[in-house]
């Protein structure tokens, strides 16, 4: 059982936030595997543009892989103005919109219920991506400044990983660079959405909201923090080193003094919103 033994809790996203893996995994695993599994070779260039927009450069950055797949397929179909030659994607939309936990386990259960071909392809895609990502793991390093932040924070706060990736991939990633020694708990997609992961951890440790912080690189992370009722700090895309320095030098002490206020948080969030414009799907 996870043991929280410090008065504060900091939840940290992994890909694109603590580790420089989001772009690598998208361009070398998620996107090419989708083109292969869904036979999108004829529209590959458009799909790459749409998938990168969804996953890297918009307000959808960092969303669950199955939601990102649905949005990328939908955006591609709209831009090429034909059905792409793939099965009806409505069951994938239903899955993404209706299930509280978007994981391989939950999509397997949905397949048992519906037998939808698009869900079978999505599950195959997800499993193939996991295999591909496992071969990439050794090439993905943490951003500069993360280790220093963890070293400073761990004396006063429990650190948890809060991510939409699979728990096995997260354990491998954090253990490989020795960051697991700073971490009390690693939560992946199997633990539900990020707000649920945070609330569950808060309940186990009986943390008041003023003593909980979420650090992420996407607006979905901010929304998860707000749903959980806790403060948020953004790691800005392409400004990760600076963001982690600010977190250590300017954020950590106010947070530990319970004086990181809404006005300061809003200023940080506005900067993130400017970096990630809305993508209409």
Secondary structure as UniProt FT lines:
FT   STRAND          8..12
FT   TURN            16..18
FT   TURN            20..21
FT   HELIX           22..25
FT   HELIX           26..30
FT   HELIX           31..37
FT   TURN            38..39
FT   HELIX           41..43
FT   HELIX           44..56
FT   TURN            59..62
FT   HELIX           65..80
FT   TURN            84..85
FT   HELIX           90..98
FT   HELIX           104..114
FT   HELIX           117..136
FT   HELIX           137..139
FT   TURN            144..145
FT   HELIX           146..153
FT   TURN            154..156
FT   STRAND          157..162
FT   HELIX           167..176
FT   TURN            177..178
FT   HELIX           179..182
FT   STRAND          185..187
FT   HELIX           189..191
FT   HELIX           194..205
FT   HELIX           209..211
FT   STRAND          212..216
FT   HELIX           219..228
FT   STRAND          231..234
FT   TURN            237..238
FT   HELIX           240..246
FT   HELIX           247..251
FT   HELIX           252..256
FT   TURN            257..258
FT   HELIX           262..275
//
